[in-house]
Amino acid sequence: HLPVTLGNLRDLQVLDLAYNDFSGTLSSSDINFLSSLANCNDLRFLGFGGNPLVTGYLPASIGNLSVSLQYFYVSGCNIGGSIPGEIGNLTNLVILDLSRNNLVGSIPTTFTRLKHIQRLHMSSNFLRGPLQIDIGNWNVAEHLDFSRNQLSGTIPDSVCDRNNNLRYLALSDNQLEGILPLSLINCSELVALNVAGNHLSDTFPHWLGMLPKLRVLILRSNKFHGSIQDSNATSSFSKLQMLDLSLLRG
């Protein structure tokens, strides 16, 4: 079991328990491992991913962890339930990895507070509903992965309104509709865009060819239509290495 006594190590800065055979639950009815770490005021790195015997849900007390926390890895457990909005209190997070769990519900709007986030991994869960977070508010975000969930609605228009650092955006295998937001043209550092396996309906986005560093464009299994060729010389896709247009149903 994950010992609650770790919370007595008040000067702890790094705690990495990943890829073991720890078991136990993360719930208010049991010894609350995460809550005990609120005593560790200097904690910067917390990882206990890859422990599939850890079950339960993320408690609201996660918001009481040290504001110093920058790296939080909880991938590959069997954590279910919804994501507590209190996670938005961890305003200095740089990397948050909640991928490959059984999380349900919507992504809390409090994620918008994570203004220092650089890498956010939310893939392979059961998250649903629209992306109501202001992604454009994450000025330093480089890697955002929401793939393999059940997200619906449209891709936010603000996805790149104020963000020119985004390099990787994965929204594949969801239930997103509408068109690709034109604000993506502001993502001058974008290297890979994957929106495969959604219900996007639009003409082929020639304008993405203006992105100077785009190497991977995956539009597979959507409803894009129209000509792939474009007479506009500025839409050259000059760095493109991978283009997947299979199973388009437009």
PELIN-V663236 format. One record per helix or strand. SS is the DSSP state (@ for helix, = for strand). FROM is the first residue (numbers start at 1). LEN is the number of residues. If there is no record, write none. Layout:
ss = [SS | SS]
from = [FROM | FROM]
len = [LEN | LEN]
This chain:
ss = [@ | = | = | @ | = | = | @ | = | = | @ | = | = | @ | = | = | @ | = | = | @ | = | = | @ | = | = | @ | = | = | =]
from = [4 | 14 | 23 | 33 | 45 | 53 | 60 | 71 | 78 | 85 | 95 | 102 | 109 | 119 | 126 | 135 | 143 | 150 | 157 | 168 | 175 | 182 | 192 | 199 | 206 | 216 | 223 | 242]
len = [5 | 3 | 4 | 7 | 3 | 5 | 5 | 3 | 5 | 5 | 3 | 4 | 5 | 3 | 4 | 3 | 3 | 5 | 4 | 3 | 4 | 5 | 3 | 5 | 5 | 3 | 3 | 3]
